[in-house]
Amino acid sequence: MRMLIMGPPGAGKGTQAKGIAERYSIPAVSTGDIFRANVSQGTPLGLEVKRIMAEGGYVGDDVTNAIVADRLGEPDAREGFLLDGYPRTLGQVEALDALLADRQQALDAVIVLRADTDELVTRLLKRAHTDGREDDTEEAIRVRQATYAAETAPLLDVYRDRGLLVEVDGLGGVDEVGERIAAGLDAR
């Protein structure tokens, strides 16, 4: 299976990605985790990412596309993967399309977690406190929510037109949402 999981920041993509990846024996590839690892290691990429994330912005397409292409070239991702946090722009959709076409592969499904913005802000503020995530201030969270709505949500139309969307209510318990996702994928 080659899938994406999409939804606004804080909708539970990372949490759900682990269960989906386990169910289908594919790696969950999170661009956010890759970026945070670089930040914690203090790499040049990490320093730039830290600045961008503190402002609530997204890392540019060129860097993100290269990181994803490199990761999907690893042996564990050759037969399938679940991308979390990518693509976020039309340019990234086009880059992923080209990458998969070069490999004579295609996406099987795009899971979309839906959730109320104010609920997500509350969820992310709690996570920031619990996990000590400096990039999760209320202002940065709201900027990321607005950026998602303006730049990433429109990509859902692309995948809807391709018949790939599996839309799921992202609010509720982890197991409850996981069951909704499994039912939606099974119905495909």
C-alpha positions as CSV (number, residue, x, y, z in Angstrom):
1,M,0.0,0.0,0.0
2,R,1.2,3.5,-0.8
3,M,-0.8,6.1,1.1
4,L,-0.9,9.6,2.4
5,I,-2.4,10.8,5.7
6,M,-3.6,14.4,5.6
7,G,-5.4,16.7,7.9
8,P,-4.8,19.9,9.8
9,P,-2.0,20.2,12.4
10,G,-3.0,18.4,15.6
11,A,-5.6,16.1,14.0
12,G,-3.8,13.0,15.1
13,K,-2.0,12.1,11.8
14,G,1.2,11.0,13.6
15,T,-0.6,8.9,16.2
16,Q,-2.8,7.2,13.6
17,A,0.1,6.8,11.1
18,K,1.7,4.3,13.5
19,G,-1.3,2.1,13.6
20,I,-1.9,2.2,9.9
21,A,1.8,1.4,9.2
22,E,1.7,-1.5,11.5
23,R,-1.6,-2.8,10.0
24,Y,-0.2,-2.8,6.5
25,S,3.5,-3.6,7.3
26,I,4.7,-0.4,5.7
27,P,6.9,2.4,7.1
28,A,5.2,5.6,8.4
29,V,7.3,8.5,6.9
30,S,6.8,11.8,8.8
31,T,8.5,14.9,7.3
32,G,7.9,16.6,10.7
33,D,9.8,13.8,12.5
34,I,12.7,14.1,10.0
35,F,12.8,17.9,10.4
36,R,12.6,17.6,14.3
37,A,15.5,15.1,14.3
38,N,17.6,17.6,12.3
39,V,16.6,20.4,14.8
40,S,17.6,18.3,17.8
41,Q,20.9,17.3,16.1
42,G,21.6,21.0,15.3
43,T,22.3,20.3,11.7
44,P,22.3,23.2,9.2
45,L,18.9,22.0,7.9
46,G,17.8,21.8,11.5
47,L,18.7,25.4,12.3
48,E,16.8,26.6,9.3
49,V,13.8,24.4,10.1
50,K,13.8,25.6,13.7
51,R,13.5,29.2,12.6
52,I,10.7,28.4,10.1
53,M,8.8,26.3,12.6
54,A,9.0,29.0,15.3
55,E,7.3,31.4,12.9
56,G,4.6,28.8,12.1
57,G,5.7,28.4,8.5
58,Y,6.4,25.4,6.3
59,V,9.8,24.2,5.0
60,G,10.3,24.9,1.2
61,D,9.3,22.5,-1.5
62,D,12.8,21.8,-2.8
63,V,14.2,20.7,0.6
64,T,11.1,18.7,1.5
65,N,10.8,17.0,-1.9
66,A,14.5,15.9,-1.8
67,I,14.1,14.6,1.8
68,V,11.0,12.6,0.8
69,A,12.5,11.2,-2.4
70,D,15.6,10.1,-0.5
71,R,13.5,8.4,2.2
72,L,11.2,6.6,-0.2
73,G,14.3,5.2,-2.0
74,E,15.2,3.3,1.2
75,P,14.6,-0.5,1.0
76,D,11.8,-0.6,3.6
77,A,9.7,1.9,1.5
78,R,10.0,0.3,-1.9
79,E,6.9,-1.8,-1.6
80,G,4.8,0.7,0.3
81,F,4.7,3.6,2.7
82,L,2.4,6.0,4.5
83,L,3.4,9.6,4.1
84,D,2.5,11.9,7.0
85,G,2.9,15.7,6.5
86,Y,3.6,15.5,2.8
87,P,2.6,16.8,0.3
88,R,1.5,20.2,1.6
89,T,1.6,22.2,-1.7
90,L,0.7,21.6,-5.3
91,G,4.4,21.6,-6.2
92,Q,4.9,18.8,-3.7
93,V,1.9,16.8,-5.2
94,E,3.6,17.2,-8.7
95,A,7.0,16.1,-7.3
96,L,5.4,13.1,-5.7
97,D,3.5,12.2,-8.8
98,A,6.7,12.4,-10.9
99,L,8.7,10.3,-8.3
100,L,6.0,7.6,-8.3
101,A,5.7,7.7,-12.1
102,D,9.4,7.2,-12.5
103,R,9.1,4.1,-10.2
104,Q,6.0,2.9,-12.1
105,Q,4.0,3.2,-8.8
106,A,0.8,5.0,-7.8
107,L,-1.0,6.0,-4.6
108,D,-3.6,3.6,-3.3
109,A,-5.4,6.0,-0.8
110,V,-5.3,9.4,0.8
111,I,-6.7,9.3,4.4
112,V,-8.0,12.7,5.5
113,L,-8.6,13.4,9.2
114,R,-11.3,16.1,9.7
115,A,-11.4,18.1,13.0
116,D,-12.6,21.5,14.4
117,T,-9.9,24.2,14.5
118,D,-10.6,25.3,18.0
119,E,-10.5,21.7,19.3
120,L,-7.1,21.3,17.5
121,V,-5.7,24.5,19.1
122,T,-6.7,23.2,22.5
123,R,-5.2,19.8,21.8
124,L,-1.9,21.3,20.5
125,L,-1.5,23.6,23.5
126,K,-1.9,20.6,25.8
127,R,0.7,18.7,23.7
128,A,3.1,21.7,23.8
129,H,2.9,21.7,27.6
130,T,3.2,18.0,28.0
131,D,6.0,17.4,25.4
132,G,7.8,20.7,25.8
133,R,7.4,21.6,22.2
134,E,8.7,25.2,21.8
135,D,7.2,25.5,18.3
136,D,3.6,25.0,19.6
137,T,2.7,28.5,20.9
138,E,-0.9,29.5,20.3
139,E,0.1,32.1,17.7
140,A,2.3,29.6,15.8
141,I,-0.5,26.9,16.0
142,R,-3.1,29.3,14.6
143,V,-0.7,30.4,11.8
144,R,-0.1,26.7,10.9
145,Q,-3.9,26.1,10.9
146,A,-4.5,29.0,8.6
147,T,-1.6,27.9,6.3
148,Y,-3.0,24.4,6.1
149,A,-6.5,25.8,5.2
150,A,-5.0,28.1,2.5
151,E,-2.3,25.9,1.0
152,T,-2.9,22.2,1.9
153,A,-6.6,21.7,2.2
154,P,-7.1,22.6,-1.5
155,L,-4.9,19.6,-2.4
156,L,-7.7,17.4,-1.2
157,D,-9.7,18.3,-4.3
158,V,-6.8,16.9,-6.4
159,Y,-7.0,13.6,-4.6
160,R,-10.8,13.6,-4.5
161,D,-10.9,14.0,-8.3
162,R,-8.6,11.0,-8.5
163,G,-11.0,9.0,-6.3
164,L,-8.4,8.4,-3.6
165,L,-9.9,10.1,-0.5
166,V,-10.9,8.3,2.6
167,E,-12.4,11.0,4.8
168,V,-12.5,10.3,8.6
169,D,-13.7,12.2,11.6
170,G,-10.4,12.8,13.5
171,L,-11.9,13.6,16.9
172,G,-12.4,10.9,19.5
173,G,-10.3,8.3,21.1
174,V,-7.2,6.9,19.3
175,D,-8.7,3.5,18.9
176,E,-12.1,4.9,17.8
177,V,-10.5,7.0,15.1
178,G,-8.2,4.1,14.1
179,E,-11.3,1.9,13.6
180,R,-12.9,4.6,11.4
181,I,-9.8,4.7,9.3
182,A,-9.6,0.8,8.9
183,A,-13.3,0.7,8.0
184,G,-12.8,3.5,5.4
185,L,-9.8,1.7,3.9
186,D,-11.5,-1.6,3.9
187,A,-14.5,-0.1,2.0
188,R,-12.1,1.0,-0.8
